[in-house]
Amino acid sequence: MNVHQFYDNGLAHASYAILSEGVVALIDPARDPQPYLDFAAQHHAKIQAIIETHPHADFVSSHLELHLLTGAPIYTSRLVGAEYTHQAFDDGDHITLGKIDLEAINTPGHSPDSICVLLRDELRQPYAVFTGDTLFVGDVGRPDLRENVGNITAKASALARQLYHATRHKLMSLPPHVLVYPAHGPGSLCGKNMSNDLHSTIGREVSENYALQPMDEEEFVALVTEQQPFVPKYFEYDVALNKKGANGFSASIEFIPTLKKPVDLVEGITIVDGRPGEQFRAGHLPAAINIPDGLRFETWLGAVINPNEPFYLLAENAAQLQLLVEKAAKIGYEQHIEAKLIITGGPKQSTPFNMDHFIGNPQAYTIVDIRNRQETAANRLFEQSLSIPLPELRERLNQIPTSKPIAVHCAGGYRSAIGSSIIAAAFPEVSVQDISNHILDFTAAG
């Protein structure tokens, strides 16, 4: 028996291949099917089962494409209401995989249709549990993502109650040595307190996980529903897409046309420029939004650009452009890319941040703090600043006074590159300055 974890740092997503006697089961595969096909080929094995623990909100799964490529059936809870061909996999259902056994455990809470998958070894003893978004290392899944989307919807408080019982009565009752393999690690927006470790044991989680400590149901509901991170715009879109099943990864990317020059862009369509902030500020196209490539590019793309909003995607060279397209595809946004374009500059330059003038005359600026609410509440850096979290910025531009120069800040400089470009595109006649990583000087001083 071999359990292999695939990990995508950009989306903090873990998926799994379980190998036994020349056959493989996959759990929660990412958008690109190739790593799973390569794993099976490397081990001269056949993919026999594809399991979805629930319709994921934060990434697009390749379950349908893998089914079409391999013929392996897809297993998921009947509660999903899946629109693709599948086999129901719920409490008491089993999959025989070589000499081992996979058992479904319904664990509603993160979503009404969540399951965990218990792996029993050759002696039919519990060995590991694949917990999807129900249980993480140091955390549990947030219960507020299925209020308006999916085959079954429920209020966050109702799902939190289900999660309380699922963790206590189904997961915590497993033997303490059972390994815990979750679908996410630190940085994921599907929880709020994940450990840096990517696997654990039931015993460790019962001992250390804040959400599994002794408490009554009401305490648990209050604890897991408070101070959850923001919900990117694309989450509901991905739940619906995963419920349906996405188009093939490579074919969908290859369909995107490439433009030769900026004049080919049609006015009125959003422009996303993925170059580094320094390059963007030195020269870019008018009205372009700068979302620099980075560890969370796909998350911020899906937090700023609305689902079904067509956009152009720009990068500095062909390799970088291909990478950004693939990252967009991880969240299903490749089908909204109107076209892609290589760009090395542009007629518009950003106003540089004047640190000396700002320090001496902060009252001369409209300061926009685009950090999230928890960050601002914990440490407001400028008393007179206007707080508008980045995911809400495009919808709240009319709240920003334009009678003064505008200075934009976040915690380290990445988000402010995005935010300042959004504001500058909306108010081309106003001086918009990105405080960028100069904000660290104010943080240190505070």
Buried (B, 14 or more C-beta within 10 A) or exposed (E): BEBBBBBBEBBBBBBBBBBBEEBBBBBBBBBBBEBBBEBBEEBEBEBBBBBBBBBBBBBBBBBBBBBBBBEBBBBBBBBBEBEBEBBEBBEEBEBEBBEBBBBBBBBBBBBBBBBBBBBBBEEEEBBBBBBBBBBBBBBBBBBBBBBEBBBBEBEBBBBBBBBBBBBBEBBBEBEEEBBBBBBBBBBBBBBBBBBEBBBBBBBBBBEEBEBBEEBEEEEBBEBBBEEBBBBBBBBBBBBBBBBEBBBBBBEBBEEBEEBEEBEEBEEEEBBBBBBBBEBBBBBBBEBBBBBBBBEBBBBBBBBBBBBEEBBBBBBBEEEBBEBBBBBBBBBBBBBBBBBBBBBEBBEBEBBEBBEEEBEEEBEEBBBBBBBBEBBBEEEBBBEEBBBBBBBBBBEEBEEBEBEEBBBBBBBEBBBBBBBBBBBBBBBEEBBBBBBBBBBEEBEEEE
